[in-house]
Amino acid sequence: MLNAKLLTDEILWKSLRKGDEQAFETLFERYYTALVSYGNSFMPQSDRVQDCIQDVFVDIWLYRQSLQEWVVVKAYLLSCLRKRMARTYQRERIFRQTTSLEDIEFTMDFSVEEQLISDEITKAQATQLNRLINQLPPRQKETLYLRFHQGLSIEQIAEMLDIHSQSVSNHLHRAVQQLRKEWKGDFMLLFLLILGNM
């Protein structure tokens, strides 16, 4: 195979389904950090998140020949991880009365990269935006994260969260409305900060 790091997800996925270990490793390396970040927003124990991620990739390798031919790899992996964590919580609930993943709050703290912003006023506004986003309800925060930070479509988020596309749109709309209501700066800057840095 050519330099796998230069290949698209679609080509790597196709190669993985045919048993190409290098394609499998490249996809693992490409998305591992994003999966850890997302998983940590539900499970504070990083080692358990890593176990879930490894389980996801083991299943992908074991069942590679029966995988769907066309998927959006990032959305597929995030969705698989979310389902794996839900099964982990369900299994624990049987033994220890823990709650389900749906009852667990999305706790990731957003952070607009202030070190990339040279203007002091813009830095202060980035700090304000971080605070406002982290005050949103968990589901609104999660949909914002998946839409703008992970670049998933509304339909992909709906499938992943097992809700209607309209519900995703509603969550996003309410989140943006709340940010606009509380935002003290230029509206264009608000959206540039959200779109460019999350």
Salt bridges, closest charged atoms under 4 A:
ASP9 OD1 - ARG30 NH1 2.62
GLU29 OE1 - LYS5 NZ 3.19
ASP59 OD2 - ARG84 NH2 2.26
GLU92 OE2 - ARG48 NH2 2.29
GLU92 OE2 - ARG96 NH2 3.76
GLU102 OE2 - ARG82 NH1 3.07
GLU102 OE1 - ARG139 NH2 3.03
GLU120 OE2 - LYS123 NZ 3.73
GLU142 OE2 - ARG82 NE 3.17
GLU142 OE1 - ARG139 NE 3.77
